[in-house]
Amino acid sequence: MRQVIKLILKKKAKTYLILHFASVLIFTFLYWLSDFLEILYPEFSKKYLNDIDQSEGLSSFMYYLWFSLVTQTTVGYSGLQTSSGKTIFITQSDYPYQIINILQIISIFIIPVVTLII
């Protein structure tokens, strides 16, 4: 009986980790896509997305992965800066980032529930 319980817990732990890593990668892509679309359609960005300055271009994949990991682990964004040294506040970010960020934070609560159900 103990072995069965250990196997179930081991499977749940593996499922939990896989879901979190998949979530991080999905949100990494969504953050990148948000910036990509802002650069691709600057007029739309200026009109509807708080006039975000994307003159620096896209950040590296590692930046978006880092941002997604910080959100997923709920560590916090202390000291978040652009490459030019300008401080970024998530509340001043554009709407797609805010929406994606909220969805990712919600996923933090959903993943454990899904893991327990499976």
Secondary structure by P-SEA (a helix, b strand, c coil): caaaaaaaaaaaaaaaaaaaaaaaaaaaaaaaaaaaaaaacaaaaaccccccccccccccaaaaaaaaaaaaacccccccccccbbbbbcccccaaaaaaaaaaaaaaaaaaaaaaac
